[in-house]
């Protein structure tokens, strides 16, 4: 019977010679591979994945067989690797399938290496070869390592997949095999075998070879924690490596990297070794489940500034040395000093600080202190020993700092007195001392950025005008409140104080969350009603002073005041002004205090040049509009919600004037006079330029000659500059007569051989004799002095009213035309800037003057420029003349473009 089951295959390169029965099997549609080889024969890697072997071989070694014989004699009554005869299937005798599902290694308590394998093999020969064996074959050394009986395991999943293979239901195996430690560095095959021999696993048999397996050859370790307390440093973690499998002794060594020598070593206690978590993560490392360690060392503050490194060592030497060791050097403890202050909170009157300080010096200096230091007074204000708390977020950012996961702090200094306007620093300190502020021992500090107590903030939330009173709510916070305990709200108008009210502060968590660094910002709310003895004037502005003082009555020699901006009691805006040829529409709002005795409202149209009235119209109640937006923006003005107006008028031609503006008036006179409160609109200009009355202007218009941009290069008449305020020969300091310029004055340098830079350099050196605001030529406009202060260019009367610019003498038709455009643009720009309309009357009444006109009509100077210069260039290049009247048309043209 055995002879009939003995199928042989012989391998030669990639060609296989198959016996007649094998050929017949292939012809029947079932292919299989067999070989007459021991499990310890050399098997090619490429073909070892799936091989079917139905063989009758001699035993691997006499020694192995003797051991098996002894085992069989001692337990011959119970053969636990036998599978039953399966008569329930239509058996395919040529089938041989299998799979190695998993493999792992571990180490038992005796230090032996255990290989655990699990998988299955289903073969049609199982009814004749009923004994299960697992053979471990060393493909690196080309020999069998060991073999072991395998108790069949039930595998319904395999039966479902292979229903026509006998005993596929009992095809599983799951067992641990003791193997030599040295093979962990080799490549192995797991051979699953069905055999007719219950004692040796030889005789007739069918093998299934797994794919080659290898084991993890890495050296793995991790330091879980590093802590220090009372001069003792404790390190814990794990160290697993197959190279260390079977080594009995596990040491942790403390090494001083700075000085290059060992400090101390500790043998790891057996109770600290078990690490099921590591075994789960590294199933192919034999000693992973016994890889843990925990060791303590006495490392005092002398090591604070040294880089300490820990070594995990496996060895067979009881002293921790030996010629064969497996070491893992953990990264050295490099004491980086990092920190951040999350908050410096004074909102509740005490000081709460939160942040973190990460430094591995804390291992050797385990006592943590927080110190508040007054940088202004150069003294310590407060200190406290404060426990650190968990900080996984810090550890994530600084993984090389071992103690970064316990680096946070949050502490409140009660009854601490800080002074306004002083600078304070928070210091985090690790020390080996427990006394005082830790400064008596060895310590490591981190200074956080200084905080100066000079902050203040406020907001007026609501206004509610009453009968000669004002209710005001809001909040105010000021670092000065640390010393000045009394808070006041003081209401002013332009004449002085209207009234005051002491604050009973209320809680404002919203303020504290936004301004945590301001003293007592959490207790900053107020609600006061201030009576006043006289009615508000419509020419006044309201202003609020938020005061902290040491005087219960709100005065005192020492106060800390916050002044709000001014709030107009007469405010308005013309939202729309639409002027057509024979009609207009205006709308907007006008809110004013104390108009209850002024029931009439008027719109008045005014001529912008001579400020004479054109016409007026009564705004009836039906034309008044509710304006909640105005009330929201101007809540201090009573009845501001009813401030809207709208008016449409036909049959009037306002655009015949050079410019107009409108007045909205509240009055107690039904005709629009009497006692009244006015609000004026901006000027609406109707400037029309005639560019074709002069050949030069027509040339400019036809050729679309544009202007240069203004270069602002203020080198004169700036505050703090050489010139200071304007002075001239024999004159006193002067300012604009009307507070701002009301005219533009045109000059010409009368220097035929100079450039714009030459003129600027000259005036910057000779400014005490004369200077103007700006220079123009054919390519540039350069402003050398600010126009909101007078210059010295046309005598005291001209200087007091006008912006002044000089034309540099230029040559060439195009160059002259471009210079005129640049001068006209600069004149128009300043007219627009200061609210002038372009006007020219031939005398001093207009807004555009020449230096010659100043000499004629204002006096104080005798120059006649630019008349001769313009006449010369106009005649030479264009065959015409050019006057101030012609230049005025060009100014109007440029003004229209703005």
C-alpha positions in Angstrom: 0.0 0.0 0.0 2.8 2.4 0.9 4.5 1.7 -2.4 1.4 2.9 -4.3 1.3 6.2 -2.3 5.0 7.0 -3.0 5.0 9.8 -5.6 8.4 11.3 -6.5 9.4 14.5 -8.2 13.0 15.4 -9.1 14.0 19.1 -9.5 16.5 20.2 -12.1 16.8 24.0 -12.6 13.4 25.1 -13.8 12.4 21.8 -15.4 10.5 19.1 -13.4 10.4 15.4 -14.4 7.2 13.9 -13.3 6.4 10.3 -12.8 3.7 8.6 -14.9 1.2 8.9 -12.1 1.9 12.6 -11.9 1.4 13.0 -15.6 -1.9 11.1 -15.3 -2.9 13.4 -12.5 -2.2 16.5 -14.7 -4.1 14.9 -17.5 -7.1 14.6 -15.2 -7.0 18.4 -14.5 -5.3 18.4 -11.1 -1.7 19.8 -10.9 0.5 19.3 -7.9 4.2 19.4 -7.1 6.1 16.7 -5.1 9.6 16.1 -4.1 11.5 13.3 -2.5 13.4 15.4 0.0 13.9 15.7 3.7 12.6 18.8 5.5 16.2 19.5 6.1 17.1 19.5 2.4 18.0 22.6 0.5 14.9 24.2 -0.9 14.9 27.0 -3.5 13.3 30.3 -2.1 11.4 30.8 -5.3 9.7 27.4 -5.2 9.4 27.0 -1.4 6.2 29.0 -1.2 3.9 26.1 -2.2 5.4 22.6 -2.4 3.6 19.3 -2.0 5.7 16.4 -0.8 4.4 12.9 -0.5 7.5 11.1 0.7 8.9 8.2 2.7 12.3 9.4 4.1 14.7 8.5 6.8 14.7 10.5 10.0 16.6 13.8 10.1 19.0 12.8 12.8 19.5 9.7 14.9 19.6 12.0 18.0 16.2 13.5 17.1 14.7 10.0 16.5 16.0 8.8 19.8 14.2 11.7 21.5 11.0 11.0 19.7 11.2 7.3 20.5 11.5 8.1 24.2 8.5 10.5 23.9 6.5 7.8 22.1 7.3 5.2 24.7 6.2 7.5 27.5 2.9 8.5 25.9 2.1 5.7 23.4 -1.3 5.4 24.7 -2.4 8.9 23.6 -1.5 10.0 20.0 -2.8 13.6 20.1 -1.6 14.5 16.6 -3.9 12.0 14.8 -6.7 13.1 12.5 -9.7 10.9 11.9 -10.5 9.1 8.7 -12.8 11.3 6.7 -15.4 9.3 4.7 -17.8 12.1 4.2 -16.2 13.9 1.3 -15.7 13.2 -2.4 -12.0 13.3 -1.6 -9.5 14.7 -4.1 -6.4 12.6 -3.2 -4.1 15.0 -5.1 -5.1 18.2 -3.3 -2.5 19.9 -1.1 -3.3 23.5 0.0 -2.3 25.5 3.0 -1.3 28.8 4.5 0.8 30.1 7.4 -1.6 32.6 9.0 0.7 34.1 11.7 4.0 33.7 13.4 5.6 35.4 16.5 8.4 34.8 19.0 8.5 35.2 22.7 10.6 34.2 25.7 9.5 32.0 28.5 10.4 32.3 32.2 13.4 29.9 31.6 14.8 32.2 29.0 13.9 29.9 26.1 12.8 31.3 22.8 9.4 30.3 21.7 8.2 30.4 18.1 4.4 30.5 17.8 2.9 29.5 14.5 -0.7 29.2 13.3 -2.1 28.2 10.0 -3.6 25.2 8.1 -2.9 22.5 5.6 -5.6 20.5 3.8 -4.5 17.5 1.7 -6.2 14.6 0.1 -3.6 12.2 1.6 -4.8 12.8 5.2 -6.8 9.5 5.4 -3.5 7.6 4.8 -1.1 10.1 6.6 -3.0 10.8 9.7 -0.3 12.3 12.0 0.3 16.1 12.1 3.8 17.5 12.4 5.3 21.0 12.2 8.9 21.1 11.0 11.1 24.3 11.4 13.6 24.4 8.5 16.6 26.8 8.6 17.0 28.0 5.0 20.1 30.0 5.9 22.0 27.0 7.4 20.2 24.5 5.1 19.2 22.2 7.9 16.2 21.3 10.0 16.0 23.1 13.3 13.3 21.1 15.1 10.0 19.4 14.6 7.0 19.0 16.9 3.7 17.1 16.9 0.8 19.4 16.1 -2.7 18.8 17.5 -5.3 19.3 14.7 -7.4 22.4 15.0 -10.9 22.7 13.7 -11.1 25.1 10.7 -14.7 25.4 9.3 -13.5 28.2 7.0 -11.1 25.9 5.3 -13.7 23.2 5.0 -16.0 25.7 3.2 -13.3 26.6 0.8 -12.1 23.0 0.2 -15.1 20.7 0.7 -13.6 17.9 -1.5 -10.4 17.6 0.5 -10.5 15.0 3.2 -10.2 16.3 6.7 -10.2 20.0 5.6 -12.3 20.6 8.7 -9.4 19.5 11.0 -6.7 21.1 8.9 -5.6 23.8 11.4 -2.6 24.0 13.6 -1.7 26.5 16.4 1.3 25.7 18.6 4.5 27.1 20.2 7.9 25.5 19.5 11.1 26.0 21.4 13.8 27.1 19.0 17.5 28.0 19.5 18.1 31.7 19.9 20.7 31.9 17.2 18.2 31.1 14.4 16.4 34.4 15.0 18.8 36.0 12.6 18.2 33.3 9.9 15.5 32.8 7.3 13.2 30.0 8.2 10.5 27.9 6.5 7.5 26.4 8.5 6.7 23.0 7.0 3.3 21.6 7.8 3.3 17.8 7.4 0.8 14.9 7.3 2.8 11.7 8.0 2.0 8.0 8.4 4.7 7.8 11.2 3.3 8.8 14.6 6.7 8.6 16.3 9.2 10.4 14.0 7.0 12.1 11.4 8.8 10.2 8.7 7.4 7.4 6.6 4.9 8.3 3.9 4.2 12.1 4.2 2.8 15.2 2.5 4.4 18.6 3.2 3.3 22.2 2.7 6.1 24.7 2.8 5.4 28.3 3.9 6.9 31.3 2.3 10.3 32.1 3.9 10.0 34.0 7.2 12.4 36.4 8.8 12.5 38.0 12.2 12.9 41.7 13.3 16.6 42.4 13.5 16.1 45.9 14.9 17.2 47.3 18.3 14.1 48.9 19.7 13.6 51.0 22.8 11.7 53.9 24.3 12.0 56.0 27.4 8.6 56.3 28.9 9.4 58.8 31.7 12.2 60.6 33.4 11.4 62.1 36.7 13.4 63.6 39.6 12.5 64.1 43.3 14.7 64.8 46.3 17.9 64.3 44.3 16.8 60.9 42.9 16.2 60.5 39.2 14.0 57.7 38.0 14.0 56.5 34.4 11.5 54.0 32.9 10.9 52.5 29.5 11.6 49.3 27.5 14.3 47.8 25.3 13.6 44.8 23.0 15.9 43.1 20.5 16.2 39.6 19.1 20.0 40.0 19.5 19.3 40.1 23.2 17.1 37.0 23.3 18.3 34.6 26.0 20.4 37.2 27.8 19.7 37.0 31.5 20.7 40.4 32.8 19.2 43.8 32.0 21.0 46.9 33.2 20.3 50.7 33.0 23.4 52.8 33.0 23.6 56.6 33.7 26.4 58.2 31.6 27.8 61.7 31.9 28.2 62.7 28.2 29.7 66.1 29.2 32.6 64.5 31.0 32.6 61.2 29.1 32.3 58.6 31.9 29.7 56.3 33.5 28.0 57.7 36.7 26.2 54.6 37.9 24.3 51.4 36.8 21.2 49.6 38.1 20.1 46.0 37.5 16.5 45.9 36.3 14.2 44.1 38.7 12.3 41.1 37.2 9.0 42.7 38.4 9.6 45.7 36.1 10.2 43.6 33.0 6.8 42.5 31.8 5.6 44.5 28.9 2.6 42.9 27.1 2.1 46.2 25.2 5.6 46.0 23.6 5.1 42.3 22.7 1.9 43.2 20.9 3.7 46.0 19.0 6.8 43.8 18.2 5.6 40.2 17.9 8.7 39.2 16.0 11.0 40.2 18.9 11.6 37.4 21.3 12.2 39.3 24.5 9.6 42.1 23.8 7.3 40.8 26.6 10.2 41.0 29.1 11.7 44.3 27.8 10.6 46.8 30.5 12.8 48.6 32.9 12.7 51.1 35.8 15.8 52.3 37.5 16.6 55.1 40.0 19.8 57.0 40.4 21.1 59.6 42.9 22.0 62.5 40.6 22.2 65.8 42.5 22.5 69.3 41.2 26.1 68.9 40.2 24.7 67.4 37.0 22.4 70.3 36.3 24.6 71.7 33.6 25.8 68.3 32.2 24.3 66.3 29.4 23.2 63.0 30.9 22.6 60.0 28.7 21.0 56.7 29.8 21.9 53.3 28.3 19.8 50.1 28.4 22.0 47.0 28.2 21.2 43.3 27.8 24.1 40.9 28.7 24.8 37.4 30.1 27.3 38.9 32.6 25.9 39.3 36.1 28.0 42.5 36.6 26.5 44.1 33.4 29.6 43.9 31.3 30.7 40.8 29.2 32.0 40.5 25.7 28.5 40.1 24.3 26.1 43.0 25.1 23.2 44.6 23.3 23.1 48.4 24.1 20.6 51.1 23.4 21.8 54.7 23.9 18.9 57.0 24.6 19.2 60.6 23.4 21.1 62.7 25.9 19.2 65.1 28.2 20.1 68.4 26.6 18.7 71.1 28.9 16.9 73.4 26.5 15.3 76.3 28.3 11.9 77.1 26.8 8.8 78.8 28.1 5.7 80.9 27.3 3.4 83.0 29.5 -0.2 82.4 28.4 -1.7 85.1 30.6 -0.8 87.8 33.1 -4.3 88.4 34.5 -5.1 91.3 36.8 -8.8 91.5 36.0 -10.0 90.5 39.5 -7.5 92.6 41.4 -5.2 89.7 42.2 -2.5 88.5 39.8 -3.1 85.2 38.1 -0.3 83.8 35.9 -0.5 80.8 33.5 2.1 79.4 31.2 4.8 76.8 30.9 8.5 76.3 31.5 10.2 73.2 30.0 13.7 72.3 30.9 15.2 69.0 31.8 17.1 70.7 34.6 13.9 70.1 36.5 15.0 66.5 36.8 17.9 67.6 39.1 16.1 70.7 40.4 12.6 69.4 41.1 11.3 72.4 43.2 9.4 74.9 41.0 9.0 78.5 42.0 7.3 81.5 40.5 8.7 85.0 41.2 7.2 88.4 40.4 10.0 91.0 39.9 9.6 94.8 39.8 12.0 95.9 37.0 11.4 99.5 37.8 12.2 99.3 41.5 14.7 96.5 41.0 13.2 94.3 43.7 11.3 91.0 44.1 7.6 91.6 44.9 6.4 88.1 45.5 7.3 84.4 45.1 5.7 81.0 45.7 6.5 77.4 45.3 4.1 76.1 42.6 3.5 72.6 41.4 3.8 72.0 37.7 0.9 70.3 35.9 0.5 68.1 32.8 1.3 69.6 29.5 1.0 67.1 26.6 0.8 70.0 24.2 4.2 71.2 25.2 5.7 67.7 25.0 4.4 67.4 21.5 6.3 70.6 20.4 9.4 69.8 22.4 9.7 66.0 22.3 13.5 66.1 23.1 12.7 67.7 26.5 11.8 64.7 28.7 10.0 66.8 31.3 8.0 68.9 28.8 4.9 66.8 29.6 4.9 68.3 33.1 5.7 71.9 32.5 2.6 74.0 32.9 1.6 76.2 35.8 -1.4 78.3 36.8 -1.2 80.3 40.0 -2.8 83.3 41.7 -0.9 85.7 43.8 -3.4 87.1 46.3 -2.8 90.3 48.2 -0.1 91.4 45.8 0.4 95.2 45.3 1.7 96.3 41.9 2.3 99.9 41.0 1.0 101.6 37.9 3.6 102.5 35.3 6.1 100.0 36.7 7.5 97.2 34.6 7.1 93.6 36.0 8.7 90.3 35.0 7.5 86.8 35.9 10.3 84.4 36.5 9.9 80.6 36.5 12.6 78.8 38.5 13.6 75.2 39.0 15.7 74.7 42.1 17.2 72.0 44.2 16.3 74.1 47.3 12.8 74.1 49.0 13.4 77.3 51.0 12.6 80.9 50.2 12.4 81.5 46.4 14.8 78.6 45.6 17.7 81.0 45.2 19.7 79.4 48.0 20.5 76.3 45.9 21.3 75.5 42.4 18.6 76.8 40.1 17.6 77.4 36.5 15.4 80.5 35.6 13.2 81.5 32.7 12.3 85.2 32.4 9.1 86.0 30.6 8.6 89.2 28.6 8.1 92.2 30.9 4.6 93.7 31.4 4.2 97.4 32.1 1.2 98.5 34.0 0.3 101.4 31.8 -2.9 100.2 30.1 -6.3 101.7 30.1 -9.5 101.2 28.1 -13.1 102.3 28.2 -16.3 102.4 26.3 -19.5 104.5 26.5 -22.3 102.0 25.9 -25.4 104.2 26.1 -26.4 107.8 26.5 -29.9 108.9 27.6 -30.5 112.6 27.7 -33.2 113.8 30.2 -34.4 117.0 31.6 -31.1 118.8 32.3 -29.5 115.5 33.0 -27.6 112.7 31.1 -27.6 109.0 31.9 -24.4 107.3 30.8 -23.5 103.6 31.0 -20.3 101.9 30.0 -17.1 100.6 31.5 -13.6 101.9 32.3 -10.5 100.0 33.3 -7.2 101.6 34.2 -4.0 100.1 35.8 -3.8 103.3 37.9 -6.9 102.0 39.8 -4.4 100.0 41.9 -3.5 103.2 43.7 -6.5 105.4 43.0 -9.6 103.7 44.4 -12.4 106.1 43.6 -13.9 106.2 40.2 -15.9 109.1 38.7 -17.7 110.1 35.5 -17.4 113.8 34.8 -19.4 115.5 32.0 -18.1 118.6 30.3 -19.2 121.1 27.7 -17.1 123.7 26.0 -17.6 126.0 29.0 -16.4 123.6 31.6 -17.8 120.9 33.9 -21.5 120.2 33.8 -21.6 117.6 36.6 -20.0 114.5 38.0 -21.1 111.2 39.6 -19.1 108.7 41.6 -19.1 105.2 40.2 -20.4 102.1 41.9 -18.5 99.6 39.8 -20.3 96.5 38.5 -19.0 93.2 37.2 -18.1 93.0 33.5 -16.9 89.6 32.5 -16.9 90.6 28.8 -14.4 93.3 29.5 -12.2 91.0 31.6 -12.0 88.5 28.8 -10.8 91.1 26.3 -8.6 93.1 28.7 -7.3 90.5 31.3 -4.1 92.5 31.8 -5.7 95.6 33.1 -6.2 95.9 36.8 -9.7 95.0 38.0 -11.1 95.0 34.4 -13.7 92.5 35.7 -15.1 95.1 38.0 -15.3 98.0 35.5 -18.9 98.7 34.6 -20.8 101.9 35.5 -24.3 103.4 35.2 -24.5 107.0 36.3 -27.0 109.9 35.9 -25.4 113.3 35.9 -27.7 116.4 36.5 -26.5 119.8 35.2 -27.7 123.3 36.1 -27.9 124.9 32.6 -29.2 123.8 29.2 -26.7 122.6 26.6 -25.6 125.1 24.0 -25.9 124.1 20.3 -22.4 125.5 19.8 -21.0 123.2 22.4 -19.5 119.8 22.5 -19.9 117.3 25.2 -16.9 115.4 26.6 -16.5 112.8 29.3 -13.7 112.4 31.8 -13.4 108.9 33.3 -11.4 109.5 36.5 -9.6 107.4 39.1 -8.5 109.4 42.2 -7.5 109.0 45.8 -10.1 111.6 46.8 -13.6 110.4 47.7 -15.1 113.6 46.2 -13.4 113.0 42.8 -10.7 115.7 43.1 -7.4 115.1 44.9 -3.9 116.0 44.0 -3.4 112.7 42.2 -5.8 111.6 39.5 -5.7 109.2 36.5 -8.0 110.6 33.8 -9.2 109.2 30.5 -10.6 111.9 28.3 -13.1 110.8 25.6 -13.4 112.5 22.3 -15.8 115.4 21.9 -19.4 114.8 21.0 -21.1 117.6 19.0 -24.5 118.8 20.2 -25.2 120.1 16.7 -24.5 117.5 14.0 -25.8 116.6 10.6 -25.2 115.5 7.1 -26.6 116.1 3.6 -26.9 112.6 2.3 -28.1 113.7 -1.2 -27.8 116.9 -3.2 -29.1 116.6 -6.7 -29.2 119.8 -8.7 -30.7 119.9 -12.2 -31.2 122.8 -14.7 -34.5 123.9 -13.2 -34.9 121.9 -9.9 -33.1 120.3 -7.0 -33.4 117.6 -4.4 -31.8 117.5 -1.0 -32.1 115.0 1.9 -30.2 114.2 5.0 -30.4 114.7 8.8 -29.8 117.4 11.3 -29.8 116.7 15.1 -29.3 119.4 17.7 -29.7 119.8 21.5 -32.4 122.1 23.0 -34.5 122.6 19.9 -37.8 121.9 21.6 -38.5 125.7 21.5 -37.6 125.9 17.8 -40.5 124.2 16.0 -39.8 125.5 12.5 -37.3 124.0 10.1 -35.9 125.6 6.9 -33.7 124.7 3.9 -31.7 127.8 2.7 -29.7 127.9 -0.6 -26.6 130.1 -0.4 -24.2 131.5 -3.1 -20.8 130.0 -2.3 -18.8 133.0 -3.6 -20.4 135.9 -1.8 -22.3 133.9 0.8 -25.5 135.6 0.0 -28.9 133.9 0.3 -30.5 132.6 -2.9 -33.8 131.4 -1.5 -35.3 129.5 1.5 -38.0 126.8 1.9 -40.0 125.7 4.9 -39.5 122.0 5.7 -42.9 120.9 6.9 -43.5 118.1 9.3 -44.5 115.8 6.4 -40.9 116.2 5.0 -39.3 115.2 8.3 -38.1 111.6 8.5 -37.4 109.1 11.3 -33.7 108.3 11.5 -32.9 105.5 14.0 -29.4 105.2 12.5 -28.8 108.8 13.6 -30.1 108.2 17.0 -27.8 105.2 17.3 -24.8 107.2 16.2 -25.7 110.4 18.3 -27.5 109.1 21.3 -26.5 112.1 23.5 -28.7 114.4 21.3 -32.3 114.4 22.4 -34.8 113.6 19.6 -32.0 112.6 17.2 -34.2 109.8 16.0 -36.5 112.5 14.4 -33.8 114.4 12.6 -34.3 113.4 9.0 -35.4 115.8 6.2 -36.1 115.6 2.5 -37.0 118.5 0.1 -37.8 118.7 -3.7 -38.0 122.1 -5.4 -38.9 123.0 -9.0 -38.5 126.3 -10.9 -35.1 127.5 -9.7 -31.8 127.5 -11.6 -29.1 127.0 -8.9 -26.4 125.9 -11.4 -26.1 129.4 -12.8 -24.0 130.2 -9.8 -20.3 129.3 -9.5 -21.1 127.3 -6.5 -23.9 126.9 -3.8 -24.3 125.3 -0.4 -27.3 124.6 1.7 -28.2 125.4 5.3 -30.7 123.3 7.4 -32.1 125.5 10.1 -34.1 125.0 13.3 -35.7 128.3 14.5 -38.3 129.8 16.7 -39.4 132.2 13.9 -42.0 131.0 11.4 -40.2 133.0 8.7 -36.9 131.2 9.4 -35.0 133.9 11.3 -35.1 134.6 15.1 -33.2 132.2 17.3 -31.8 129.4 15.2 -29.5 126.4 15.0 -27.8 125.9 11.5 -26.0 123.0 9.8 -24.2 123.7 6.5 -23.6 121.4 3.6 -20.4 121.2 1.6 -20.0 123.6 -1.4 -21.4 122.3 -4.7 -19.3 123.7 -7.5 -20.5 124.7 -11.0 -17.1 125.5 -12.5 -17.0 125.8 -16.4 -13.8 126.3 -18.2 -13.4 127.8 -21.7 -10.2 126.1 -23.0 -10.5 127.4 -26.5 -10.4 131.1 -25.9 -6.6 131.0 -25.8 -4.3 129.1 -28.3 -2.1 127.6 -25.6 -5.0 126.2 -23.6 -6.6 124.9 -26.8 -3.2 123.2 -27.6 -3.3 121.6 -24.1 -6.9 120.4 -24.5 -6.4 119.0 -28.0 -3.3 117.1 -27.1 -4.6 115.8 -23.8 -1.6 117.0 -21.9 -1.7 115.7 -18.4 -0.1 116.7 -15.1 2.7 115.2 -13.1 2.2 113.7 -9.6 3.0 115.9 -6.6 6.3 114.9 -4.9 6.0 115.7 -1.2 9.6 116.5 0.0 9.1 118.7 3.0 12.5 120.2 3.9 11.3 123.5 5.2 8.9 124.8 7.9 8.5 121.4 9.5 8.2 121.3 13.3 11.7 120.8 14.7 13.4 121.8 11.4 15.9 124.6 10.9 13.3 127.1 10.0 10.7 126.4 12.7 7.8 128.9 12.3 7.9 131.5 9.6 10.0 134.6 10.3 11.3 137.1 7.8 13.4 140.2 7.7 11.9 142.7 10.2 8.8 140.6 10.8 7.3 138.8 13.7 6.1 135.2 13.7 2.9 135.0 11.5 0.1 132.5 10.9 -2.6 132.3 8.3 -5.1 135.1 8.9 -8.1 132.7 8.6 -6.5 129.7 10.1 -6.0 128.1 6.7 -5.0 129.3 3.2 -7.8 131.0 1.2 -5.9 131.8 -2.0 -3.3 130.4 -4.3 -0.4 132.7 -5.5 1.5 132.1 -8.7 5.3 133.0 -9.0 8.1 132.7 -11.5 11.7 132.4 -10.5 13.1 135.1 -12.9 16.3 132.9 -13.2 16.8 131.9 -16.9 19.7 129.5 -16.2 18.6 127.3 -13.3 16.8 123.9 -12.8 14.1 122.8 -10.3 16.7 121.1 -8.1 18.9 124.2 -8.2 16.0 126.4 -7.0 15.1 123.9 -4.3 18.7 123.8 -3.1 18.9 127.6 -3.1 15.8 128.1 -1.0 16.7 125.4 1.4 19.9 127.3 2.2 18.5 130.8 2.0 15.1 130.1 3.6 15.4 133.0 6.1 15.1 135.5 3.2 12.4 133.8 1.2 10.9 130.4 0.3 7.7 129.1 -1.2 5.7 125.9 -0.7 6.4 124.3 -4.1 8.2 124.4 -7.4 7.0 123.2 -10.9 8.6 122.7 -14.3 7.6 120.8 -17.4 8.1 117.4 -15.7 7.7 117.7 -12.0 5.8 119.2 -9.1 7.8 119.2 -5.9 6.3 120.5 -2.6 9.1 121.5 -0.2 7.0 122.9 2.7 3.7 121.9 4.3 0.8 124.1 3.0 -0.9 124.3 6.4 1.7 126.8 7.5 2.6 130.1 5.7 5.7 130.5 3.6 7.7 133.6 2.9 7.3 134.5 -0.7 5.0 137.5 -1.4 5.2 139.9 1.5 3.5 139.6 4.9 -0.1 140.2 3.5 0.2 137.6 0.7 2.0 135.1 2.9 -0.8 135.3 5.5 -3.5 134.2 3.0 -2.1 131.9 0.3 -0.4 128.7 -0.9 2.5 129.8 -3.1 4.4 128.0 -5.9 7.2 129.0 -8.2 7.5 128.2 -11.9 11.1 127.5 -13.0 11.9 129.1 -16.4 11.7 126.4 -19.1 12.4 126.2 -22.9 10.4 124.7 -25.7 6.8 124.8 -26.7 5.8 121.4 -25.2 7.8 122.0 -22.1 6.2 125.4 -21.4 2.7 123.9 -22.0 3.4 121.0 -19.5 4.6 123.5 -16.9 1.4 125.5 -17.2 -0.6 122.3 -16.7 1.5 121.3 -13.6 1.0 124.7 -12.1 -2.7 124.7 -12.8 -3.1 121.3 -11.3 -1.2 122.2 -8.1 -3.4 125.3 -7.7 -6.6 123.3 -8.2 -5.4 120.6 -5.9 -4.9 123.0 -3.0 -8.2 124.8 -3.7 -10.0 121.5 -3.4 -8.0 120.6 -0.3 -8.8 123.8 1.5 -12.5 124.2 0.3 -11.9 127.1 -2.1 -13.8 127.6 -5.4 -11.7 128.8 -8.3 -12.5 132.5 -8.7 -10.7 135.3 -10.5 -11.8 138.9 -10.3 -8.8 140.8 -11.5 -8.3 142.1 -8.0 -7.6 140.7 -4.6 -11.1 139.2 -4.1 -10.6 136.0 -6.1 -9.0 132.8 -4.9 -6.3 132.9 -7.7 -3.7 135.6 -7.6 -0.3 136.3 -9.2 2.7 137.8 -7.4 2.0 140.9 -9.4 -1.6 141.1 -8.2 -0.4 140.8 -4.6 1.9 143.8 -5.2 -1.0 145.8 -6.7 -3.8 145.0 -4.3 -2.4 143.7 -1.0 1.0 145.4 -0.9 4.1 144.5 1.0 6.0 143.5 -2.1 6.8 145.0 -5.5 7.3 142.0 -7.8 5.4 141.6 -11.1 5.9 137.9 -12.0 4.9 135.9 -13.8 3.7 138.4 -16.5 6.9 138.9 -18.5 7.8 135.2 -18.4 4.4 134.1 -19.7 4.4 136.9 -22.4 7.9 135.9 -23.7 7.2 132.1 -23.9 3.7 132.5 -25.3 4.9 134.9 -28.0 7.9 132.8 -28.9 6.3 129.4 -29.0 2.6 130.1 -29.8 2.5 133.6 -31.4 0.0 134.7 -28.7 -0.2 136.2 -25.2 -0.9 134.4 -21.9 -2.5 136.2 -18.9 -3.8 135.3 -15.4 -7.3 135.2 -17.0 -6.1 132.5 -19.4 -4.4 130.6 -16.6 -7.6 130.8 -14.5 -9.5 128.8 -17.3 -6.8 126.1 -17.1 -7.1 126.0 -13.3 -10.9 125.6 -13.6 -10.3 122.8 -16.2 -8.0 120.9 -13.7 -10.4 121.6 -10.8 -13.2 119.9 -12.8 -11.2 116.7 -13.1 -10.7 116.4 -9.3 
